[in-house]
Amino acid sequence: MSRLRWLIIELGRRLWVRATLFAVAGILTAVAGIALAPLIPADWSGRIGAASIGNVLQILASSMLAVATFSLATRVSAYAAASSATTPRVA
């Protein structure tokens, strides 16, 4: 395995790299939306109202809150289990 391939695999395992890639993808999507806005017919805005977009965003926010709450609870539980199962040792 080449060193470059190994480096790419190792970077792919890091959480911050994945989060950064998703953030960059989101920014590129927003820029693409701005660039492609003139190509979208004007009557579509009447069909897709702001209320329906608001509903979709509300559902997305609720599910993200549930995932974040579950992740935090899992992390706190793992920390509590690890701290109660071990004792501090001085070398």
ChimeraX attribute file (.defattr): number of C-alpha atoms within 10 A of each C-alpha:
attribute: neighborCount
match mode: 1-to-1
recipient: residues
	/A:1	5
	/A:2	6
	/A:3	8
	/A:4	9
	/A:5	10
	/A:6	11
	/A:7	10
	/A:8	10
	/A:9	11
	/A:10	11
	/A:11	13
	/A:12	13
	/A:13	10
	/A:14	10
	/A:15	9
	/A:16	11
	/A:17	13
	/A:18	13
	/A:19	11
	/A:20	11
	/A:21	12
	/A:22	12
	/A:23	12
	/A:24	12
	/A:25	12
	/A:26	12
	/A:27	12
	/A:28	12
	/A:29	12
	/A:30	12
	/A:31	12
	/A:32	11
	/A:33	13
	/A:34	10
	/A:35	10
	/A:36	10
	/A:37	11
	/A:38	9
	/A:39	8
	/A:40	10
	/A:41	8
	/A:42	10
	/A:43	8
	/A:44	9
	/A:45	10
	/A:46	8
	/A:47	9
	/A:48	10
	/A:49	10
	/A:50	11
	/A:51	9
	/A:52	11
	/A:53	11
	/A:54	11
	/A:55	11
	/A:56	12
	/A:57	12
	/A:58	12
	/A:59	12
	/A:60	12
	/A:61	12
	/A:62	12
	/A:63	12
	/A:64	12
	/A:65	12
	/A:66	12
	/A:67	12
	/A:68	12
	/A:69	12
	/A:70	12
	/A:71	12
	/A:72	12
	/A:73	12
	/A:74	12
	/A:75	12
	/A:76	12
	/A:77	12
	/A:78	12
	/A:79	12
	/A:80	11
	/A:81	11
	/A:82	11
	/A:83	11
	/A:84	9
	/A:85	8
	/A:86	8
	/A:87	8
	/A:88	6
	/A:89	5
	/A:90	4
	/A:91	3
